[in-house]
């Protein structure tokens, strides 16, 4: 086992997966290839009760990648819960997230880290921005409409809130209100907490195997209720500077 695997990680990479047996090996290998020369890190893959061989593949990969930790949710709870599970278990102060389908490129992780190192201290979320989407026309249109509706109603000033690759301060994330689908609203929630958000252009790749878990209905219409809830939370936040006396 390498010193980087056993030392305190500087970065935790959290990846939620559900029925992604054909994608996890390549994704684990890419993350390791990008980060091993740069910093101490860990990978936290959260299996959301997959029905295929995802868990078995991840267990096999642990023999090759000592940085890999595998958590299993015994009942399927969705992407937001898997991300929340992984970030709670993460050991580093900063956490990167990637979708488990391989469409996010781990080669973009250094760009997120560089943006963090150059940004003002109040920015605690670096949100990926897929400038050129590699999805079907239906998926691109539904995502564009969903992003436009969210941006108009929440004012989160973020062009691509649905991009799975992000870099976030773990402590800030754990202060956010947790609910299903929260991963789609992280920029608005982080801004609600008084922190800054910066969008970082990233690449996007076609899905090579498996099938998408999202369509028009669960990407847009189901989210309308969530948008209303996040807007309600944002309107009711109260913050004040605090000074200790004496």
C-alpha positions as CSV (number, residue, x, y, z in Angstrom):
1,X,0.0,0.0,0.0
2,X,1.4,3.4,-1.0
3,X,2.2,6.2,1.4
4,X,-0.4,8.4,-0.4
5,X,-3.1,5.8,0.3
6,X,-2.4,5.5,4.0
7,X,-1.7,9.2,4.7
8,X,-4.4,11.8,5.5
9,X,-6.0,12.6,2.1
10,X,-5.9,16.2,0.8
11,X,-8.8,15.5,-1.5
12,X,-11.7,13.0,-1.4
13,X,-13.3,12.0,-4.6
14,X,-16.9,10.9,-4.1
15,X,-18.6,8.9,-6.9
16,X,-22.3,7.7,-6.6
17,X,-23.0,4.6,-8.7
18,X,-26.0,2.6,-9.6
19,X,-25.8,-0.2,-12.1
20,X,-22.5,1.0,-13.6
21,X,-20.6,-2.3,-13.7
22,X,-19.3,-1.6,-17.2
23,X,-18.0,1.9,-16.3
24,X,-16.4,1.7,-12.8
25,X,-13.0,0.1,-13.8
26,X,-12.1,2.8,-16.3
27,X,-13.3,5.6,-14.0
28,X,-11.3,4.4,-11.0
29,X,-8.2,4.0,-13.2
30,X,-8.6,7.5,-14.7
31,X,-9.0,9.1,-11.3
32,X,-5.9,7.3,-9.9
33,X,-3.8,8.2,-13.0
34,X,-4.7,11.9,-12.7
35,X,-4.3,12.4,-8.9
36,X,-1.5,10.0,-7.9
37,X,1.3,12.3,-9.3
38,X,-0.3,15.3,-7.6
39,X,-1.5,14.8,-4.1
40,X,-2.7,12.4,-1.4
41,X,-6.3,11.4,-2.1
42,X,-9.0,8.9,-1.6
43,X,-11.8,7.6,-3.8
44,X,-15.1,7.0,-2.1
45,X,-17.5,5.1,-4.4
46,X,-21.0,4.8,-3.0
47,X,-23.0,1.9,-4.5
48,X,-26.7,2.8,-4.4
49,X,-28.0,-0.8,-4.2
50,X,-27.0,-1.8,-7.7
51,X,-28.7,-4.8,-9.2
52,X,-25.8,-5.6,-11.5
53,X,-22.1,-6.5,-10.8
54,X,-21.1,-2.9,-9.8
55,X,-20.3,-3.9,-6.2
56,X,-18.3,-7.0,-7.2
57,X,-16.3,-4.9,-9.7
58,X,-15.5,-2.3,-7.1
59,X,-14.4,-4.9,-4.6
60,X,-12.0,-6.4,-7.2
61,X,-10.6,-2.9,-8.0
62,X,-9.7,-2.4,-4.3
63,X,-6.9,-4.9,-4.7
64,X,-5.3,-2.7,-7.4
65,X,-6.2,0.7,-5.9
66,X,-5.5,1.1,-2.2
67,X,-7.0,4.6,-2.3
68,X,-10.4,3.1,-3.1
69,X,-13.1,2.9,-0.4
70,X,-16.4,1.3,-1.2
71,X,-19.7,2.1,0.6
72,X,-22.9,0.3,-0.1
73,X,-26.4,1.6,0.5
74,X,-28.5,-1.4,1.2
75,X,-31.6,0.2,-0.3
76,X,-31.8,2.4,-3.4
77,X,-32.1,6.0,-2.3
78,X,-30.9,8.0,-5.3
79,X,-28.0,10.2,-6.3
80,X,-28.3,12.9,-3.7
81,X,-28.4,10.4,-0.8
82,X,-25.4,8.6,-2.2
83,X,-23.4,11.9,-2.6
84,X,-24.4,12.8,1.0
85,X,-23.3,9.4,2.3
86,X,-20.0,9.7,0.5
87,X,-19.2,13.2,1.7
88,X,-20.1,12.3,5.3
89,X,-17.6,9.5,5.1
90,X,-14.9,11.5,3.3
91,X,-11.7,12.2,5.3
92,X,-10.4,15.3,3.4
93,X,-11.4,18.9,3.9
94,X,-12.2,19.3,0.2
95,X,-14.4,16.9,-1.8
96,X,-14.7,16.5,-5.5
97,X,-17.7,14.7,-6.9
98,X,-18.1,12.9,-10.3
99,X,-21.0,11.1,-11.9
100,X,-20.5,7.3,-12.1
101,X,-21.4,7.0,-15.8
102,X,-17.9,8.1,-17.0
103,X,-19.2,11.2,-18.8
104,X,-17.3,13.5,-16.4
105,X,-13.6,13.5,-17.2
106,X,-11.3,13.1,-14.2
107,X,-8.7,15.0,-16.2
108,X,-10.7,18.2,-15.2
109,X,-10.0,17.7,-11.5
110,X,-6.7,19.7,-11.6
111,X,-8.5,22.6,-13.2
112,X,-11.0,22.7,-10.4
113,X,-8.2,22.6,-7.8
114,X,-6.3,25.3,-9.7
115,X,-9.5,27.5,-9.7
116,X,-9.8,27.0,-5.9
117,X,-6.2,28.0,-5.3
118,X,-6.6,31.2,-7.3
119,X,-10.1,32.2,-6.0
120,X,-11.1,34.4,-3.1
121,X,-11.5,32.7,0.2
122,X,-15.3,33.1,0.3
123,X,-15.8,30.8,-2.8
124,X,-16.5,27.3,-1.4
125,X,-18.1,25.6,-4.4
126,X,-16.4,25.2,-7.8
127,X,-19.1,24.0,-10.1
128,X,-18.4,22.2,-13.4
129,X,-19.8,23.8,-16.6
130,X,-20.2,21.5,-19.5
131,X,-19.7,23.9,-22.4
132,X,-20.2,21.2,-25.0
133,X,-22.6,18.5,-24.0
134,X,-22.2,15.0,-25.4
135,X,-25.8,13.8,-24.8
136,X,-28.8,13.1,-26.9
137,X,-30.9,16.0,-28.2
138,X,-33.7,15.2,-25.8
139,X,-31.4,15.2,-22.8
140,X,-29.7,18.4,-23.8
141,X,-33.0,20.2,-24.3
142,X,-34.5,19.0,-21.0
143,X,-31.3,20.0,-19.1
144,X,-31.3,23.4,-20.8
145,X,-34.9,24.1,-19.9
146,X,-34.3,22.8,-16.3
147,X,-31.3,25.0,-15.9
148,X,-33.1,28.1,-17.3
149,X,-36.1,27.5,-14.9
150,X,-33.8,27.1,-11.9
151,X,-31.7,30.1,-12.8
152,X,-34.8,32.3,-13.3
153,X,-36.5,31.3,-10.0
154,X,-33.5,30.8,-7.7
155,X,-31.1,33.4,-9.1
156,X,-28.2,31.1,-8.6
157,X,-26.1,32.7,-11.4
158,X,-24.9,29.2,-12.5
159,X,-25.2,28.1,-16.1
160,X,-25.0,24.3,-15.4
161,X,-26.1,23.3,-12.0
162,X,-26.7,19.7,-13.1
163,X,-23.0,19.0,-13.9
164,X,-21.8,16.2,-11.7
165,X,-18.2,17.3,-11.4
166,X,-17.8,19.7,-8.5
167,X,-15.3,20.7,-5.8
168,X,-16.7,21.7,-2.5
169,X,-15.6,22.5,1.0
170,X,-16.8,19.4,3.0
171,X,-17.7,21.4,6.1
172,X,-19.8,23.8,4.0
173,X,-21.6,20.9,2.3
174,X,-22.5,19.3,5.7
175,X,-24.1,22.5,6.9
176,X,-26.6,22.5,4.0
177,X,-30.1,21.3,4.4
178,X,-30.4,17.7,3.2
179,X,-33.2,16.5,1.0
180,X,-33.7,14.3,-2.0
181,X,-32.4,15.9,-5.3
182,X,-30.3,18.4,-3.4
183,X,-27.4,17.7,-5.6
184,X,-29.2,19.6,-8.4
185,X,-29.4,22.8,-6.3
186,X,-25.9,23.0,-4.6
187,X,-25.1,26.5,-6.1
188,X,-28.3,28.0,-4.7
189,X,-27.9,26.2,-1.4
190,X,-24.2,27.3,-1.0
191,X,-25.1,30.9,-1.8
192,X,-27.9,30.7,0.7
193,X,-25.3,29.8,3.3
194,X,-23.4,33.0,2.6
195,X,-20.6,31.5,0.4
196,X,-19.5,32.1,-3.1
197,X,-19.8,29.8,-6.1
198,X,-17.6,29.8,-9.2
199,X,-18.4,27.9,-12.5
200,X,-15.4,26.2,-14.2
201,X,-15.6,25.1,-17.8
202,X,-15.1,21.3,-18.1
203,X,-15.2,18.7,-20.8
204,X,-18.0,16.2,-21.3
205,X,-17.9,12.7,-22.8
206,X,-20.5,10.4,-24.4
207,X,-21.8,7.6,-22.3
208,X,-19.9,4.4,-23.4
209,X,-21.9,1.8,-21.5
210,X,-25.1,1.4,-19.4
211,X,-28.1,3.7,-19.6
212,X,-29.0,7.1,-18.3
213,X,-31.1,7.2,-15.1
214,X,-32.7,10.6,-16.1
215,X,-35.2,11.7,-18.7
216,X,-37.4,14.7,-19.2
217,X,-39.9,13.8,-16.5
218,X,-37.5,13.3,-13.6
219,X,-35.1,16.0,-14.8
220,X,-37.6,18.9,-15.1
221,X,-41.2,18.3,-13.9
222,X,-40.3,16.5,-10.7
223,X,-37.8,19.2,-10.0
224,X,-40.4,22.0,-10.0
225,X,-41.5,21.1,-6.4
226,X,-37.9,21.1,-5.3
227,X,-37.3,24.5,-6.9
228,X,-40.2,25.9,-4.9
229,X,-38.8,24.4,-1.7
230,X,-35.3,25.8,-2.3
231,X,-36.8,29.2,-3.1
232,X,-38.7,29.0,0.2
233,X,-35.5,28.2,2.1
234,X,-33.5,31.0,0.4
235,X,-36.1,33.6,1.2
236,X,-36.1,32.7,4.9
237,X,-32.4,32.6,5.6
238,X,-31.1,35.2,8.1
239,X,-27.5,36.0,8.6
240,X,-25.6,38.5,10.8
241,X,-22.0,39.3,11.6
242,X,-21.2,38.1,15.1
243,X,-18.7,39.7,17.6
244,X,-17.6,38.1,20.8
245,X,-17.6,40.6,23.7
246,X,-15.4,40.7,26.8
